[in-house]
């Protein structure tokens, strides 16, 4: 696709997301918003913000453990800065540009670029696995009635996206895939293609080592599940602040499906898409439309606001300060396994 056409398409998607968000806000109406916001419990609202702060504690712990597995030594503070900066960029740029930036930030910390790419891919796969796991209790609640096809499809797609990479790794005990990339690289007559294939082989080797480490996977999956339970907890606490009853599994399922939907990044930061999915899922559980739409908007606002506030600050620090490991040594001395 030509650059001009791509920019036009991105602008169209962004406009569509804004229109969806605007439609939800207008549907509730100014009087409806005033009534809902006036009735919110400030203490419970603060608890929702703290629940999202807890998300970042466990995201940071997970990423730092994976980095240490690959031989990196980065402080918890620096790990948080790298992670949240990538999320901030994903919130404003299309096509998961923040993930690419995260690879670059890790490379500056002394992690080989192929290993850095494998680390970022691993965190994304762990998120999808955790999304599928936290959805399971909600399906028992929906078992008594016909769940919409798109809900079932989203759940099955999450399982498929997890099963494929882990299935390949567990079937490929002798790392034939990485040897294939190595051979293809050596047989290529183009230097750039040869180097790219070699790096793909290195990235696969790094991912293979992480995926086959049972203890690393167990701890990482635990952290990931806690992350998404806390994400769902934000939604649940917002309903409590409004004084509207909703089951915890409904809140968790709504957030899980919302994040699964915005994972395709058709709009910057999933704006409009996330709110629309949350509203539809919550209404499926019998939540009044006004309350569902209000919580969907507030939920996304809290999360994106947090990511942007801390992420933009982190970007400034990452630009002006050279990377150092937790032991005070220059990050250039770090060696990945």
N, C-alpha and C positions, 0 to 999 in steps of 0.2 A: 504493500500500500504506500502511495506517495505521502510525503510529510504533510502537505497541505490537507489532503483527504483525512489523514490520521488526526490532525489537529481539529478538523471540522467534526469528525466523529466523536472525539473526546469532549468537545464543547457541547455537542448534542446530548451525549449521555449525562454530562453535568447538569445541563438545563432540565433534562427529564427528572433527575434526582431532586433538584430544587422544586420543580413543579409538584412532585409527589409530596414532598415535605410541606410545601405551602398549602396543598389541598387538605392535608391532615389538620394543619393549624387552623385553617379557615372553617373546616367542618365543625371543629369544637366551638369556634366562635369566641369573640373577645369576652363576652359575658361568662361563657363557660370556663375560659382560662382563668378569669379573675376569681370565680367561685372556687375552682380547684386549688389554685395557688394560695388563696387566703386561708383555706382550711388545712394546709399542710402543717405537719408537726416539725418544727425546725430541728429538734433533737434527733428525730428519726432520719430526717434528711441528711444531717451531718453523719449519721451512722452509715448511710448509703455511700457517702463520699469516702469514709474510712474503709468500707468494704472494698472499694475499688483500689484504694491505696494498698490494701493487703494483696490484691492481685499482683502488683508489681514487686512485692517482696518475694513471692513464689516464682514469678517469671525470672527475676534476677538470680535466685538460688538455682533454678534449673539451668539457665544459660551458663552460669559460672561453673557448675558441676560438669557440663558437657565440654566446656573449654578446658578445664583441668584434665579431663580424660584424654584430650588431644595434646597435652603437654604445656598448655598456656598457663600463665600466672598473671591474672588481671585482678585488681582489687574489686570488691563488691560495688563500690561507688562508681568505678569506671565501667564495670559491666552494665550497671543500671543506665548510665549515660548513653552507652552505645545502643542498648536495646530500645530505650524510650525515644532516642533521636530517630531511629529507623521507623518507629510507629508514627512519630510526628510527620515525617516525610510521606509515609503512606497515606496520611490523612489529607494531604493537600496535592499529592501528585498521583497520576494514574499508573496502572500496570505494576504495582508493587515496587516502585522505585526505591522505597525505603529499605526493602530487603537487599537490593543491590548495594545501597549505601552502607548497610550493616556489614556486608562482606568487605567493603573497602575499609571501614573502621577497624574491623578485626585484623585485616592485613597490616594496618598501621601499628597494631599492637604486637606484631611479630608472628602472627599466624599465617601460614602459607595460604595463598588465595584459594586453592582447591579445597583445603581443609575448612577454611572459613565458609565457603559455599556449602559444604556438606553440613556444617553446624547449623546454618540458617535453614537449610532444607529439613534437617532433623527436627528443629523446633516447630516448623510448620506441620510436619507429619504428626508429631506428638499432640499438637493442638487438635488436629482432625480426629485422632484416636480418642482423645479425651472428650471431644464433642459427642462422638458416637456413644461413649460409655455413659455420659451424664444424661443422654436422651433416653436410655433404656427404661428407667422407672416411669417416665411419662407415657410410654406406649402401653403399659398396663392400665393406666387411667383411660386411655383412648380405645382400649380393646373392646369395650362395650358398645362402641358406635363406629361407624365407618370413618376412618381418618381420611382427609383429603389426599389424593394421589401425590400431590407435590410434596407433602410432608413425608410420606413413606419413601418417595424417590430420594429426597434429601438425605434421609437416614441411610438408605442403601448406598447412595453415592459416597457418603463419608466412609462407610465400611469398605467399599471398593478401593477408594483412594489410599486407605491404610493397608489393605490386604496386598495390593500389587507390589509396592516397594519392599515390604517386610517378607512377602512370599518369595520374591526374587532373592533376597539376601539369605534366607534360610535354605533355599534350594541350592544356592551357589556357594557351597561350603569351600570350594577350591578357588574361588574368585576368578572364574572363567570370564566374567564380564569385563573385569579390569584388564585381563590379558588380551581380550578382543580389542579394547580401545588402544592398548599399547601396540599391537600388531598393525591396526589400522593407521595409527599415527606414523609408524616406521615406514609403512608402504606408501604413504601420501607424498606426493612430489611438491606440495605446497607447504612452505614453512609454517604459515599461520595455522592452516588446518592441522598440520602435524602436532603443533604445540597445543592447540585447543583439545584435540583428542587425548593427548597425554594428560592434560589437566583434568579432563573428564574421568580418565582412569584413576587419577589420584583422588579425586573427589569421591568416586565410588568406593575406593579402598577405605577412605576415612569413614564414610557412612556405614560401610560393611562392618568395620570394627566397632562402631558405636552401637549399631543395631543388634550385634551378637553378644554384647556385654550384658548379661542378665541383670546384674546389680544396678548398673547405670540405667537400664531401661526401667527397672522396677521403681527406682527413686524418681526418675524423670516423669514416668506416667503418673505417679502419685502427686507430684507437684502440679502436673498439667490438669489433673482432675480437680485439685483444690482451686486452681486458677479459675476454671469454668464454673465451679460451684459458687465461688465468690462473685464472678461476673453475674450469674443468675441471682445471687443474693442482693446485688444492687437493685435489680428490677423488683424483687420481692419487697425490699425495704421501702422503695418508693411508693408501692401500693399501701404499705402500712402507714407511711407518712400522710397519704391521702385519705386514710381510713376506709379503704376499699379492700374487701377480702379476696384473696387469691391463694391458690395452693402453691407451695414452693416448687413442686415439679412442673407446674404450668409456667412459672416464671423462668425456670432453668431451660425448659424446652424452647420457649420463645426466644430467649437469648441465644441458645445454641443454633436454632434454625436461622435466626437473623444474621449471625456471624458466618454460618455456612453459605448463606445467600450473598453476603457482601464479599465473601472470599474471592469471587470472580472479578471484583474491582471494576465493575462497569461504570461506576461513578466515583469521583475522588472521595476516599474515606467511607464509601458505601452510603453516602448521604441520600436520604429518600428511600433507598432499598431496605436498609436496616429498619427504619421506622415503620415502613409499610408492612414488612414481614412480621415484626413484633406485634403490631396492631391486629393483623389478621389472626395470628396464632392465639393471642390473648382473648380475642372475641370468640374464637372457637371453644374456649373454656368457659364461656358465659360471662366474661368481663364486659361491663358497659363500654360502648365505643369511646365516649369522651375520656373516661379514665384510662383506657388502653392506649389511646393516641397520646394523651398527656404523658403517661409513663414512658412510652416509646421515645418521645422527643427528649424528655428530661434525662432518661437513661443514656442516650447517645450524647447529649450535651455534656453530661458529667464526665463521661469517658473520653470524648474527644477533647474537651476542655483541659482535663488533666494531662493527656498525652501531649497536647500542643504547648501548654504552659511549661511543663518540665522538659519536653523534647526540644523546644526551641532554645531554651537555656542550655541544655546539654549540647546542642549543635554549636553554640558559641564557644563553649569550653573545648569541644573537640577540635574546633578550628584554630583556637589561639594557644592551646596548651599541648605540648608534645606528650605522647603516651608513655606512661610508666607502669610497670608491674607492681604488684602489691608489696614486693620486697624492696622497692626503691630503685631497682636496676632499670636501665633503659629497656623499653619494650623491644628494641631491635635485637636484643640478645636472646629473646624468647625463641624457643625452637619447638615446633609442633612435632608430634610423633609421626 
